[in-house]
Structure formats: C-alpha cells, structure tokens
C-alpha cells in the first residue's frame, strides 16, 4: 500500500515540527519519525485505528497529542489530517 498525504495534512505536520525544533533540538524530528512509523504500520495493517465514520479511521500517536485521520482507497492510504486531539474535532471533514 502506498501512503499519500493531503496537502493540508502536510502543512499540519510542518507547523508542529518547526515549533518542536524551536523548543527542543530533535523534538520536531521525533514527531516526523513517529508519523512515518505510524504511516508504515497503517500501510501494512490499515484496519487499525478507530472508525470515525463509514470511510475514515483515526490512529493516535503515542508521544504527541496528534492522531492520523486516514482512509483506504484501493492501494492508497490517504492521510487526510494530522489532527490535534484537543482542537476542533471534525474540522477535516471538508477534505474527505
């Protein structure tokens, strides 16, 4: 399965990576690595995660307060959002 990030999801990752690096050297890199690790896991086992609706699932990151919102379209794992767990639930639905 091939991962594909929505452009807005890429921006949602870039902002906290930059902030993390200003707070502590390597923190942003750690966030990127965790997102990469979770994305690889979901490519292998896309049934993981909690269903959000009939097409989308959510999988939380361990160390960071974010979750990946994703769906499977054939052989594509589409990352729709990298959503903060405490901010604006469901804001990403217009992307789907």
Secondary structure, 3 states (H helix, E strand, C coil): CEEEECHHHHHHHHHHHHHHHHHCCCHHHHHHHHHHHHHHHHHHCCCCCEECCCCCEEEECCCCCEEEEEEEECCEEEEEEEEECCCCCCHHHHHC
